[in-house]
Amino acid sequence: MDSFKRYWKSIPAAVRKPLVFIIGTFVVIVGLVLLPLPGPGWLIIFGGFAILATEFAAAEKVRSWLVDQMKLALEKTKKAWAKFKRQA
């Protein structure tokens, strides 16, 4: 893995950044298309932002925000489930 990282970082930024942008954006768009369809839409969107975050600070901020929002949603779901179980 370290040899791949060294090789990847040896590629000039003028080539590496557009390549990461194209691939990451494509993955995010595929995830957005899959949201209303059966499939792992959110997982693919997170993957796309993880790809973008390797080269772009703004994408890292968006990825962090998405992770925080998913954690909040998970906490709310757990609380609602516990409340539902107590009522049943």
PyMOL Python script that loads the backbone (N, CA, C, O; Angstrom):
from pymol import cmd

cmd.read_pdbstr("""\
ATOM      1  N   MET A   1       0.822  -1.187   0.000  1.00  0.00           N
ATOM      2  CA  MET A   1       0.000   0.000   0.000  1.00  0.00           C
ATOM      3  C   MET A   1       0.867   1.250   0.000  1.00  0.00           C
ATOM      4  O   MET A   1       0.544   2.236  -0.664  1.00  0.00           O
ATOM      5  N   ASP A   2       1.967   1.210   0.745  1.00  0.00           N
ATOM      6  CA  ASP A   2       2.848   2.372   0.785  1.00  0.00           C
ATOM      7  C   ASP A   2       3.459   2.658  -0.584  1.00  0.00           C
ATOM      8  O   ASP A   2       3.657   3.816  -0.950  1.00  0.00           O
ATOM      9  N   SER A   3       3.754   1.608  -1.332  1.00  0.00           N
ATOM     10  CA  SER A   3       4.329   1.834  -2.663  1.00  0.00           C
ATOM     11  C   SER A   3       3.297   2.499  -3.582  1.00  0.00           C
ATOM     12  O   SER A   3       3.654   3.329  -4.418  1.00  0.00           O
ATOM     13  N   PHE A   4       2.015   2.132  -3.425  1.00  0.00           N
ATOM     14  CA  PHE A   4       0.981   2.777  -4.223  1.00  0.00           C
ATOM     15  C   PHE A   4       0.851   4.245  -3.847  1.00  0.00           C
ATOM     16  O   PHE A   4       0.721   5.104  -4.719  1.00  0.00           O
ATOM     17  N   LYS A   5       0.885   4.538  -2.533  1.00  0.00           N
ATOM     18  CA  LYS A   5       0.802   5.930  -2.088  1.00  0.00           C
ATOM     19  C   LYS A   5       1.956   6.748  -2.637  1.00  0.00           C
ATOM     20  O   LYS A   5       1.761   7.870  -3.106  1.00  0.00           O
ATOM     21  N   ARG A   6       3.163   6.187  -2.581  1.00  0.00           N
ATOM     22  CA  ARG A   6       4.324   6.905  -3.111  1.00  0.00           C
ATOM     23  C   ARG A   6       4.181   7.132  -4.606  1.00  0.00           C
ATOM     24  O   ARG A   6       4.486   8.214  -5.109  1.00  0.00           O
ATOM     25  N   TYR A   7       3.718   6.111  -5.313  1.00  0.00           N
ATOM     26  CA  TYR A   7       3.517   6.250  -6.755  1.00  0.00           C
ATOM     27  C   TYR A   7       2.449   7.298  -7.040  1.00  0.00           C
ATOM     28  O   TYR A   7       2.632   8.150  -7.910  1.00  0.00           O
ATOM     29  N   TRP A   8       1.330   7.243  -6.312  1.00  0.00           N
ATOM     30  CA  TRP A   8       0.225   8.174  -6.533  1.00  0.00           C
ATOM     31  C   TRP A   8       0.660   9.608  -6.284  1.00  0.00           C
ATOM     32  O   TRP A   8       0.321  10.504  -7.057  1.00  0.00           O
ATOM     33  N   LYS A   9       1.412   9.832  -5.207  1.00  0.00           N
ATOM     34  CA  LYS A   9       1.877  11.187  -4.891  1.00  0.00           C
ATOM     35  C   LYS A   9       2.973  11.652  -5.850  1.00  0.00           C
ATOM     36  O   LYS A   9       3.229  12.851  -5.959  1.00  0.00           O
ATOM     37  N   SER A  10       3.624  10.713  -6.547  1.00  0.00           N
ATOM     38  CA  SER A  10       4.655  11.113  -7.517  1.00  0.00           C
ATOM     39  C   SER A  10       4.039  11.620  -8.827  1.00  0.00           C
ATOM     40  O   SER A  10       4.715  12.266  -9.628  1.00  0.00           O
ATOM     41  N   ILE A  11       2.758  11.323  -9.035  1.00  0.00           N
ATOM     42  CA  ILE A  11       2.073  11.834 -10.227  1.00  0.00           C
ATOM     43  C   ILE A  11       1.876  13.337 -10.046  1.00  0.00           C
ATOM     44  O   ILE A  11       1.447  13.769  -8.976  1.00  0.00           O
ATOM     45  N   PRO A  12       2.175  14.136 -11.054  1.00  0.00           N
ATOM     46  CA  PRO A  12       2.028  15.597 -10.905  1.00  0.00           C
ATOM     47  C   PRO A  12       0.593  15.983 -10.524  1.00  0.00           C
ATOM     48  O   PRO A  12      -0.372  15.382 -10.996  1.00  0.00           O
ATOM     49  N   ALA A  13       0.479  16.993  -9.665  1.00  0.00           N
ATOM     50  CA  ALA A  13      -0.835  17.440  -9.188  1.00  0.00           C
ATOM     51  C   ALA A  13      -1.721  17.889 -10.334  1.00  0.00           C
ATOM     52  O   ALA A  13      -2.945  17.789 -10.241  1.00  0.00           O
ATOM     53  N   ALA A  14      -1.131  18.380 -11.408  1.00  0.00           N
ATOM     54  CA  ALA A  14      -1.912  18.825 -12.562  1.00  0.00           C
ATOM     55  C   ALA A  14      -2.639  17.664 -13.233  1.00  0.00           C
ATOM     56  O   ALA A  14      -3.625  17.875 -13.940  1.00  0.00           O
ATOM     57  N   VAL A  15      -2.167  16.459 -13.021  1.00  0.00           N
ATOM     58  CA  VAL A  15      -2.830  15.263 -13.562  1.00  0.00           C
ATOM     59  C   VAL A  15      -3.690  14.614 -12.480  1.00  0.00           C
ATOM     60  O   VAL A  15      -4.824  14.206 -12.732  1.00  0.00           O
ATOM     61  N   ARG A  16      -3.129  14.527 -11.267  1.00  0.00           N
ATOM     62  CA  ARG A  16      -3.782  13.814 -10.169  1.00  0.00           C
ATOM     63  C   ARG A  16      -5.093  14.466  -9.739  1.00  0.00           C
ATOM     64  O   ARG A  16      -6.095  13.771  -9.571  1.00  0.00           O
ATOM     65  N   LYS A  17      -5.107  15.778  -9.561  1.00  0.00           N
ATOM     66  CA  LYS A  17      -6.306  16.452  -9.055  1.00  0.00           C
ATOM     67  C   LYS A  17      -7.485  16.354 -10.023  1.00  0.00           C
ATOM     68  O   LYS A  17      -8.588  16.024  -9.588  1.00  0.00           O
ATOM     69  N   PRO A  18      -7.297  16.628 -11.316  1.00  0.00           N
ATOM     70  CA  PRO A  18      -8.454  16.461 -12.223  1.00  0.00           C
ATOM     71  C   PRO A  18      -8.956  15.018 -12.276  1.00  0.00           C
ATOM     72  O   PRO A  18     -10.159  14.779 -12.383  1.00  0.00           O
ATOM     73  N   LEU A  19      -8.040  14.067 -12.200  1.00  0.00           N
ATOM     74  CA  LEU A  19      -8.436  12.659 -12.218  1.00  0.00           C
ATOM     75  C   LEU A  19      -9.274  12.321 -10.989  1.00  0.00           C
ATOM     76  O   LEU A  19     -10.309  11.664 -11.098  1.00  0.00           O
ATOM     77  N   VAL A  20      -8.827  12.766  -9.832  1.00  0.00           N
ATOM     78  CA  VAL A  20      -9.587  12.536  -8.599  1.00  0.00           C
ATOM     79  C   VAL A  20     -10.933  13.245  -8.669  1.00  0.00           C
ATOM     80  O   VAL A  20     -11.947  12.694  -8.240  1.00  0.00           O
ATOM     81  N   PHE A  21     -10.952  14.465  -9.209  1.00  0.00           N
ATOM     82  CA  PHE A  21     -12.198  15.218  -9.331  1.00  0.00           C
ATOM     83  C   PHE A  21     -13.195  14.484 -10.219  1.00  0.00           C
ATOM     84  O   PHE A  21     -14.369  14.366  -9.868  1.00  0.00           O
ATOM     85  N   ILE A  22     -12.740  13.994 -11.356  1.00  0.00           N
ATOM     86  CA  ILE A  22     -13.635  13.299 -12.293  1.00  0.00           C
ATOM     87  C   ILE A  22     -14.169  12.013 -11.673  1.00  0.00           C
ATOM     88  O   ILE A  22     -15.373  11.760 -11.711  1.00  0.00           O
ATOM     89  N   ILE A  23     -13.290  11.208 -11.107  1.00  0.00           N
ATOM     90  CA  ILE A  23     -13.717   9.929 -10.532  1.00  0.00           C
ATOM     91  C   ILE A  23     -14.627  10.156  -9.332  1.00  0.00           C
ATOM     92  O   ILE A  23     -15.682   9.531  -9.230  1.00  0.00           O
ATOM     93  N   GLY A  24     -14.229  11.046  -8.420  1.00  0.00           N
ATOM     94  CA  GLY A  24     -15.032  11.312  -7.225  1.00  0.00           C
ATOM     95  C   GLY A  24     -16.400  11.872  -7.561  1.00  0.00           C
ATOM     96  O   GLY A  24     -17.404  11.458  -6.981  1.00  0.00           O
ATOM     97  N   THR A  25     -16.448  12.817  -8.500  1.00  0.00           N
ATOM     98  CA  THR A  25     -17.725  13.407  -8.905  1.00  0.00           C
ATOM     99  C   THR A  25     -18.619  12.354  -9.551  1.00  0.00           C
ATOM    100  O   THR A  25     -19.823  12.320  -9.293  1.00  0.00           O
ATOM    101  N   PHE A  26     -18.047  11.505 -10.381  1.00  0.00           N
ATOM    102  CA  PHE A  26     -18.822  10.442 -11.014  1.00  0.00           C
ATOM    103  C   PHE A  26     -19.428   9.511  -9.965  1.00  0.00           C
ATOM    104  O   PHE A  26     -20.594   9.131 -10.069  1.00  0.00           O
ATOM    105  N   VAL A  27     -18.641   9.148  -8.961  1.00  0.00           N
ATOM    106  CA  VAL A  27     -19.130   8.249  -7.906  1.00  0.00           C
ATOM    107  C   VAL A  27     -20.255   8.919  -7.118  1.00  0.00           C
ATOM    108  O   VAL A  27     -21.252   8.272  -6.797  1.00  0.00           O
ATOM    109  N   VAL A  28     -20.106  10.210  -6.803  1.00  0.00           N
ATOM    110  CA  VAL A  28     -21.160  10.926  -6.079  1.00  0.00           C
ATOM    111  C   VAL A  28     -22.436  10.978  -6.908  1.00  0.00           C
ATOM    112  O   VAL A  28     -23.524  10.764  -6.372  1.00  0.00           O
ATOM    113  N   ILE A  29     -22.325  11.258  -8.206  1.00  0.00           N
ATOM    114  CA  ILE A  29     -23.503  11.326  -9.078  1.00  0.00           C
ATOM    115  C   ILE A  29     -24.194   9.966  -9.153  1.00  0.00           C
ATOM    116  O   ILE A  29     -25.422   9.888  -9.111  1.00  0.00           O
ATOM    117  N   VAL A  30     -23.412   8.905  -9.263  1.00  0.00           N
ATOM    118  CA  VAL A  30     -24.007   7.555  -9.272  1.00  0.00           C
ATOM    119  C   VAL A  30     -24.762   7.315  -7.969  1.00  0.00           C
ATOM    120  O   VAL A  30     -25.857   6.752  -7.983  1.00  0.00           O
ATOM    121  N   GLY A  31     -24.188   7.738  -6.845  1.00  0.00           N
ATOM    122  CA  GLY A  31     -24.865   7.591  -5.563  1.00  0.00           C
ATOM    123  C   GLY A  31     -26.160   8.377  -5.505  1.00  0.00           C
ATOM    124  O   GLY A  31     -27.159   7.892  -4.974  1.00  0.00           O
ATOM    125  N   LEU A  32     -26.152   9.598  -6.050  1.00  0.00           N
ATOM    126  CA  LEU A  32     -27.372  10.410  -6.076  1.00  0.00           C
ATOM    127  C   LEU A  32     -28.454   9.760  -6.937  1.00  0.00           C
ATOM    128  O   LEU A  32     -29.635   9.806  -6.593  1.00  0.00           O
ATOM    129  N   VAL A  33     -28.055   9.162  -8.045  1.00  0.00           N
ATOM    130  CA  VAL A  33     -29.019   8.468  -8.907  1.00  0.00           C
ATOM    131  C   VAL A  33     -29.607   7.263  -8.174  1.00  0.00           C
ATOM    132  O   VAL A  33     -30.786   6.949  -8.338  1.00  0.00           O
ATOM    133  N   LEU A  34     -28.798   6.597  -7.376  1.00  0.00           N
ATOM    134  CA  LEU A  34     -29.257   5.397  -6.673  1.00  0.00           C
ATOM    135  C   LEU A  34     -30.090   5.690  -5.430  1.00  0.00           C
ATOM    136  O   LEU A  34     -30.697   4.775  -4.874  1.00  0.00           O
ATOM    137  N   LEU A  35     -30.133   6.945  -4.979  1.00  0.00           N
ATOM    138  CA  LEU A  35     -30.915   7.239  -3.775  1.00  0.00           C
ATOM    139  C   LEU A  35     -32.373   6.801  -3.883  1.00  0.00           C
ATOM    140  O   LEU A  35     -32.855   6.117  -2.980  1.00  0.00           O
ATOM    141  N   PRO A  36     -33.105   7.164  -4.949  1.00  0.00           N
ATOM    142  CA  PRO A  36     -34.507   6.721  -5.007  1.00  0.00           C
ATOM    143  C   PRO A  36     -34.656   5.270  -5.467  1.00  0.00           C
ATOM    144  O   PRO A  36     -35.734   4.686  -5.349  1.00  0.00           O
ATOM    145  N   LEU A  37     -33.593   4.699  -5.982  1.00  0.00           N
ATOM    146  CA  LEU A  37     -33.633   3.317  -6.458  1.00  0.00           C
ATOM    147  C   LEU A  37     -33.121   2.377  -5.366  1.00  0.00           C
ATOM    148  O   LEU A  37     -32.440   2.813  -4.438  1.00  0.00           O
ATOM    149  N   PRO A  38     -33.445   1.104  -5.477  1.00  0.00           N
ATOM    150  CA  PRO A  38     -32.883   0.168  -4.495  1.00  0.00           C
ATOM    151  C   PRO A  38     -31.370   0.069  -4.702  1.00  0.00           C
ATOM    152  O   PRO A  38     -30.895  -0.155  -5.816  1.00  0.00           O
ATOM    153  N   GLY A  39     -30.653   0.232  -3.650  1.00  0.00           N
ATOM    154  CA  GLY A  39     -29.199   0.171  -3.739  1.00  0.00           C
ATOM    155  C   GLY A  39     -28.574   1.009  -2.650  1.00  0.00           C
ATOM    156  O   GLY A  39     -29.267   1.742  -1.943  1.00  0.00           O
ATOM    157  N   PRO A  40     -27.279   0.905  -2.516  1.00  0.00           N
ATOM    158  CA  PRO A  40     -26.573   1.607  -1.430  1.00  0.00           C
ATOM    159  C   PRO A  40     -26.202   3.043  -1.818  1.00  0.00           C
ATOM    160  O   PRO A  40     -25.020   3.381  -1.876  1.00  0.00           O
ATOM    161  N   GLY A  41     -27.197   3.880  -2.081  1.00  0.00           N
ATOM    162  CA  GLY A  41     -26.953   5.242  -2.539  1.00  0.00           C
ATOM    163  C   GLY A  41     -26.094   6.059  -1.601  1.00  0.00           C
ATOM    164  O   GLY A  41     -25.115   6.667  -2.032  1.00  0.00           O
ATOM    165  N   TRP A  42     -26.447   6.084  -0.306  1.00  0.00           N
ATOM    166  CA  TRP A  42     -25.688   6.892   0.649  1.00  0.00           C
ATOM    167  C   TRP A  42     -24.263   6.379   0.799  1.00  0.00           C
ATOM    168  O   TRP A  42     -23.330   7.173   0.916  1.00  0.00           O
ATOM    169  N   LEU A  43     -24.088   5.090   0.798  1.00  0.00           N
ATOM    170  CA  LEU A  43     -22.751   4.514   0.918  1.00  0.00           C
ATOM    171  C   LEU A  43     -21.878   4.933  -0.261  1.00  0.00           C
ATOM    172  O   LEU A  43     -20.699   5.243  -0.086  1.00  0.00           O
ATOM    173  N   ILE A  44     -22.450   4.940  -1.445  1.00  0.00           N
ATOM    174  CA  ILE A  44     -21.702   5.337  -2.628  1.00  0.00           C
ATOM    175  C   ILE A  44     -21.379   6.829  -2.590  1.00  0.00           C
ATOM    176  O   ILE A  44     -20.290   7.238  -2.993  1.00  0.00           O
ATOM    177  N   ILE A  45     -22.322   7.646  -2.107  1.00  0.00           N
ATOM    178  CA  ILE A  45     -22.064   9.084  -1.976  1.00  0.00           C
ATOM    179  C   ILE A  45     -20.919   9.322  -0.996  1.00  0.00           C
ATOM    180  O   ILE A  45     -20.033  10.131  -1.268  1.00  0.00           O
ATOM    181  N   PHE A  46     -20.929   8.623   0.146  1.00  0.00           N
ATOM    182  CA  PHE A  46     -19.831   8.758   1.104  1.00  0.00           C
ATOM    183  C   PHE A  46     -18.505   8.342   0.464  1.00  0.00           C
ATOM    184  O   PHE A  46     -17.473   8.977   0.680  1.00  0.00           O
ATOM    185  N   GLY A  47     -18.547   7.280  -0.315  1.00  0.00           N
ATOM    186  CA  GLY A  47     -17.328   6.838  -1.002  1.00  0.00           C
ATOM    187  C   GLY A  47     -16.811   7.885  -1.971  1.00  0.00           C
ATOM    188  O   GLY A  47     -15.605   8.113  -2.063  1.00  0.00           O
ATOM    189  N   GLY A  48     -17.726   8.525  -2.697  1.00  0.00           N
ATOM    190  CA  GLY A  48     -17.322   9.572  -3.621  1.00  0.00           C
ATOM    191  C   GLY A  48     -16.680  10.750  -2.910  1.00  0.00           C
ATOM    192  O   GLY A  48     -15.676  11.289  -3.375  1.00  0.00           O
ATOM    193  N   PHE A  49     -17.256  11.151  -1.783  1.00  0.00           N
ATOM    194  CA  PHE A  49     -16.661  12.259  -1.032  1.00  0.00           C
ATOM    195  C   PHE A  49     -15.340  11.840  -0.389  1.00  0.00           C
ATOM    196  O   PHE A  49     -14.454  12.675  -0.211  1.00  0.00           O
ATOM    197  N   ALA A  50     -15.195  10.575  -0.041  1.00  0.00           N
ATOM    198  CA  ALA A  50     -13.919  10.106   0.491  1.00  0.00           C
ATOM    199  C   ALA A  50     -12.846  10.182  -0.596  1.00  0.00           C
ATOM    200  O   ALA A  50     -11.702  10.545  -0.321  1.00  0.00           O
ATOM    201  N   ILE A  51     -13.215   9.843  -1.817  1.00  0.00           N
ATOM    202  CA  ILE A  51     -12.273   9.963  -2.943  1.00  0.00           C
ATOM    203  C   ILE A  51     -11.899  11.427  -3.145  1.00  0.00           C
ATOM    204  O   ILE A  51     -10.720  11.759  -3.272  1.00  0.00           O
ATOM    205  N   LEU A  52     -12.893  12.292  -3.175  1.00  0.00           N
ATOM    206  CA  LEU A  52     -12.633  13.717  -3.381  1.00  0.00           C
ATOM    207  C   LEU A  52     -11.807  14.309  -2.237  1.00  0.00           C
ATOM    208  O   LEU A  52     -10.974  15.186  -2.462  1.00  0.00           O
ATOM    209  N   ALA A  53     -12.034  13.834  -1.027  1.00  0.00           N
ATOM    210  CA  ALA A  53     -11.337  14.379   0.145  1.00  0.00           C
ATOM    211  C   ALA A  53      -9.853  14.067   0.138  1.00  0.00           C
ATOM    212  O   ALA A  53      -9.095  14.696   0.876  1.00  0.00           O
ATOM    213  N   THR A  54      -9.413  13.110  -0.676  1.00  0.00           N
ATOM    214  CA  THR A  54      -7.982  12.821  -0.740  1.00  0.00           C
ATOM    215  C   THR A  54      -7.198  13.973  -1.338  1.00  0.00           C
ATOM    216  O   THR A  54      -5.997  14.093  -1.096  1.00  0.00           O
ATOM    217  N   GLU A  55      -7.858  14.829  -2.119  1.00  0.00           N
ATOM    218  CA  GLU A  55      -7.156  15.933  -2.768  1.00  0.00           C
ATOM    219  C   GLU A  55      -7.748  17.310  -2.490  1.00  0.00           C
ATOM    220  O   GLU A  55      -7.072  18.317  -2.704  1.00  0.00           O
ATOM    221  N   PHE A  56      -8.998  17.382  -2.016  1.00  0.00           N
ATOM    222  CA  PHE A  56      -9.674  18.665  -1.884  1.00  0.00           C
ATOM    223  C   PHE A  56     -10.161  18.867  -0.451  1.00  0.00           C
ATOM    224  O   PHE A  56     -10.880  18.030   0.095  1.00  0.00           O
ATOM    225  N   ALA A  57      -9.760  19.993   0.152  1.00  0.00           N
ATOM    226  CA  ALA A  57     -10.128  20.289   1.537  1.00  0.00           C
ATOM    227  C   ALA A  57     -11.634  20.519   1.672  1.00  0.00           C
ATOM    228  O   ALA A  57     -12.226  20.131   2.679  1.00  0.00           O
ATOM    229  N   ALA A  58     -12.252  21.136   0.686  1.00  0.00           N
ATOM    230  CA  ALA A  58     -13.695  21.398   0.761  1.00  0.00           C
ATOM    231  C   ALA A  58     -14.479  20.088   0.817  1.00  0.00           C
ATOM    232  O   ALA A  58     -15.465  19.981   1.546  1.00  0.00           O
ATOM    233  N   ALA A  59     -14.046  19.112   0.060  1.00  0.00           N
ATOM    234  CA  ALA A  59     -14.716  17.806   0.075  1.00  0.00           C
ATOM    235  C   ALA A  59     -14.535  17.137   1.432  1.00  0.00           C
ATOM    236  O   ALA A  59     -15.428  16.424   1.889  1.00  0.00           O
ATOM    237  N   GLU A  60     -13.401  17.354   2.077  1.00  0.00           N
ATOM    238  CA  GLU A  60     -13.179  16.803   3.417  1.00  0.00           C
ATOM    239  C   GLU A  60     -14.176  17.406   4.402  1.00  0.00           C
ATOM    240  O   GLU A  60     -14.698  16.703   5.267  1.00  0.00           O
ATOM    241  N   LYS A  61     -14.441  18.705   4.274  1.00  0.00           N
ATOM    242  CA  LYS A  61     -15.416  19.358   5.153  1.00  0.00           C
ATOM    243  C   LYS A  61     -16.819  18.801   4.912  1.00  0.00           C
ATOM    244  O   LYS A  61     -17.560  18.551   5.862  1.00  0.00           O
ATOM    245  N   VAL A  62     -17.183  18.608   3.643  1.00  0.00           N
ATOM    246  CA  VAL A  62     -18.509  18.059   3.317  1.00  0.00           C
ATOM    247  C   VAL A  62     -18.617  16.630   3.837  1.00  0.00           C
ATOM    248  O   VAL A  62     -19.646  16.246   4.393  1.00  0.00           O
ATOM    249  N   ARG A  63     -17.571  15.851   3.659  1.00  0.00           N
ATOM    250  CA  ARG A  63     -17.583  14.464   4.142  1.00  0.00           C
ATOM    251  C   ARG A  63     -17.739  14.429   5.658  1.00  0.00           C
ATOM    252  O   ARG A  63     -18.496  13.615   6.187  1.00  0.00           O
ATOM    253  N   SER A  64     -17.026  15.307   6.354  1.00  0.00           N
ATOM    254  CA  SER A  64     -17.142  15.357   7.819  1.00  0.00           C
ATOM    255  C   SER A  64     -18.558  15.746   8.237  1.00  0.00           C
ATOM    256  O   SER A  64     -19.109  15.179   9.180  1.00  0.00           O
ATOM    257  N   TRP A  65     -19.144  16.713   7.533  1.00  0.00           N
ATOM    258  CA  TRP A  65     -20.515  17.128   7.840  1.00  0.00           C
ATOM    259  C   TRP A  65     -21.489  15.976   7.605  1.00  0.00           C
ATOM    260  O   TRP A  65     -22.382  15.739   8.418  1.00  0.00           O
ATOM    261  N   LEU A  66     -21.317  15.260   6.493  1.00  0.00           N
ATOM    262  CA  LEU A  66     -22.190  14.126   6.207  1.00  0.00           C
ATOM    263  C   LEU A  66     -22.071  13.051   7.286  1.00  0.00           C
ATOM    264  O   LEU A  66     -23.078  12.483   7.709  1.00  0.00           O
ATOM    265  N   VAL A  67     -20.868  12.776   7.724  1.00  0.00           N
ATOM    266  CA  VAL A  67     -20.659  11.776   8.777  1.00  0.00           C
ATOM    267  C   VAL A  67     -21.350  12.223  10.062  1.00  0.00           C
ATOM    268  O   VAL A  67     -22.003  11.421  10.729  1.00  0.00           O
ATOM    269  N   ASP A  68     -21.208  13.501  10.408  1.00  0.00           N
ATOM    270  CA  ASP A  68     -21.875  14.017  11.613  1.00  0.00           C
ATOM    271  C   ASP A  68     -23.394  13.893  11.503  1.00  0.00           C
ATOM    272  O   ASP A  68     -24.056  13.509  12.468  1.00  0.00           O
ATOM    273  N   GLN A  69     -23.948  14.215  10.337  1.00  0.00           N
ATOM    274  CA  GLN A  69     -25.391  14.116  10.144  1.00  0.00           C
ATOM    275  C   GLN A  69     -25.873  12.672  10.243  1.00  0.00           C
ATOM    276  O   GLN A  69     -26.937  12.407  10.802  1.00  0.00           O
ATOM    277  N   MET A  70     -25.096  11.745   9.703  1.00  0.00           N
ATOM    278  CA  MET A  70     -25.472  10.335   9.788  1.00  0.00           C
ATOM    279  C   MET A  70     -25.409   9.846  11.238  1.00  0.00           C
ATOM    280  O   MET A  70     -26.239   9.039  11.655  1.00  0.00           O
ATOM    281  N   LYS A  71     -24.433  10.329  12.003  1.00  0.00           N
ATOM    282  CA  LYS A  71     -24.351   9.946  13.419  1.00  0.00           C
ATOM    283  C   LYS A  71     -25.565  10.466  14.181  1.00  0.00           C
ATOM    284  O   LYS A  71     -26.136   9.753  15.005  1.00  0.00           O
ATOM    285  N   LEU A  72     -25.961  11.715  13.904  1.00  0.00           N
ATOM    286  CA  LEU A  72     -27.147  12.271  14.551  1.00  0.00           C
ATOM    287  C   LEU A  72     -28.398  11.463  14.193  1.00  0.00           C
ATOM    288  O   LEU A  72     -29.220  11.164  15.059  1.00  0.00           O
ATOM    289  N   ALA A  73     -28.533  11.117  12.920  1.00  0.00           N
ATOM    290  CA  ALA A  73     -29.692  10.336  12.479  1.00  0.00           C
ATOM    291  C   ALA A  73     -29.702   8.962  13.157  1.00  0.00           C
ATOM    292  O   ALA A  73     -30.757   8.463  13.549  1.00  0.00           O
ATOM    293  N   LEU A  74     -28.541   8.368  13.288  1.00  0.00           N
ATOM    294  CA  LEU A  74     -28.447   7.059  13.944  1.00  0.00           C
ATOM    295  C   LEU A  74     -28.840   7.156  15.418  1.00  0.00           C
ATOM    296  O   LEU A  74     -29.543   6.287  15.935  1.00  0.00           O
ATOM    297  N   GLU A  75     -28.385   8.213  16.093  1.00  0.00           N
ATOM    298  CA  GLU A  75     -28.758   8.410  17.495  1.00  0.00           C
ATOM    299  C   GLU A  75     -30.265   8.598  17.645  1.00  0.00           C
ATOM    300  O   GLU A  75     -30.878   8.017  18.541  1.00  0.00           O
ATOM    301  N   LYS A  76     -30.862   9.404  16.775  1.00  0.00           N
ATOM    302  CA  LYS A  76     -32.312   9.633  16.827  1.00  0.00           C
ATOM    303  C   LYS A  76     -33.070   8.335  16.571  1.00  0.00           C
ATOM    304  O   LYS A  76     -34.080   8.058  17.219  1.00  0.00           O
ATOM    305  N   THR A  77     -32.580   7.550  15.629  1.00  0.00           N
ATOM    306  CA  THR A  77     -33.229   6.277  15.314  1.00  0.00           C
ATOM    307  C   THR A  77     -33.144   5.329  16.506  1.00  0.00           C
ATOM    308  O   THR A  77     -34.119   4.651  16.826  1.00  0.00           O
ATOM    309  N   LYS A  78     -31.998   5.275  17.159  1.00  0.00           N
ATOM    310  CA  LYS A  78     -31.846   4.408  18.335  1.00  0.00           C
ATOM    311  C   LYS A  78     -32.796   4.832  19.456  1.00  0.00           C
ATOM    312  O   LYS A  78     -33.423   3.990  20.099  1.00  0.00           O
ATOM    313  N   LYS A  79     -32.897   6.156  19.686  1.00  0.00           N
ATOM    314  CA  LYS A  79     -33.802   6.647  20.731  1.00  0.00           C
ATOM    315  C   LYS A  79     -35.256   6.328  20.398  1.00  0.00           C
ATOM    316  O   LYS A  79     -36.020   5.907  21.266  1.00  0.00           O
ATOM    317  N   ALA A  80     -35.637   6.532  19.129  1.00  0.00           N
ATOM    318  CA  ALA A  80     -37.008   6.249  18.715  1.00  0.00           C
ATOM    319  C   ALA A  80     -37.297   4.755  18.839  1.00  0.00           C
ATOM    320  O   ALA A  80     -38.392   4.369  19.250  1.00  0.00           O
ATOM    321  N   TRP A  81     -36.332   3.917  18.490  1.00  0.00           N
ATOM    322  CA  TRP A  81     -36.517   2.469  18.581  1.00  0.00           C
ATOM    323  C   TRP A  81     -36.659   2.040  20.038  1.00  0.00           C
ATOM    324  O   TRP A  81     -37.492   1.194  20.362  1.00  0.00           O
ATOM    325  N   ALA A  82     -35.845   2.626  20.915  1.00  0.00           N
ATOM    326  CA  ALA A  82     -35.945   2.270  22.330  1.00  0.00           C
ATOM    327  C   ALA A  82     -37.298   2.697  22.889  1.00  0.00           C
ATOM    328  O   ALA A  82     -37.901   1.967  23.675  1.00  0.00           O
ATOM    329  N   LYS A  83     -37.775   3.864  22.493  1.00  0.00           N
ATOM    330  CA  LYS A  83     -39.089   4.342  22.934  1.00  0.00           C
ATOM    331  C   LYS A  83     -40.189   3.425  22.410  1.00  0.00           C
ATOM    332  O   LYS A  83     -41.138   3.117  23.131  1.00  0.00           O
ATOM    333  N   PHE A  84     -40.066   2.991  21.163  1.00  0.00           N
ATOM    334  CA  PHE A  84     -41.055   2.099  20.566  1.00  0.00           C
ATOM    335  C   PHE A  84     -41.084   0.758  21.302  1.00  0.00           C
ATOM    336  O   PHE A  84     -42.153   0.204  21.558  1.00  0.00           O
ATOM    337  N   LYS A  85     -39.897   0.243  21.638  1.00  0.00           N
ATOM    338  CA  LYS A  85     -39.827  -1.044  22.340  1.00  0.00           C
ATOM    339  C   LYS A  85     -40.436  -0.958  23.731  1.00  0.00           C
ATOM    340  O   LYS A  85     -41.057  -1.913  24.195  1.00  0.00           O
ATOM    341  N   ARG A  86     -40.263   0.189  24.406  1.00  0.00           N
ATOM    342  CA  ARG A  86     -40.845   0.356  25.739  1.00  0.00           C
ATOM    343  C   ARG A  86     -42.370   0.401  25.673  1.00  0.00           C
ATOM    344  O   ARG A  86     -43.040  -0.069  26.593  1.00  0.00           O
ATOM    345  N   GLN A  87     -42.926   0.961  24.599  1.00  0.00           N
ATOM    346  CA  GLN A  87     -44.377   1.075  24.448  1.00  0.00           C
ATOM    347  C   GLN A  87     -45.011  -0.253  24.072  1.00  0.00           C
ATOM    348  O   GLN A  87     -46.173  -0.504  24.391  1.00  0.00           O
ATOM    349  N   ALA A  88     -44.260  -1.092  23.405  1.00  0.00           N
ATOM    350  CA  ALA A  88     -44.830  -2.354  22.922  1.00  0.00           C
ATOM    351  C   ALA A  88     -44.970  -3.383  23.995  1.00  0.00           C
ATOM    352  O   ALA A  88     -45.435  -4.492  23.731  1.00  0.00           O
TER     353      ALA A  88
END
""", "prot")
cmd.dss("prot")
cmd.show_as("cartoon", "prot")
cmd.util.cbc("prot")
cmd.orient("prot")
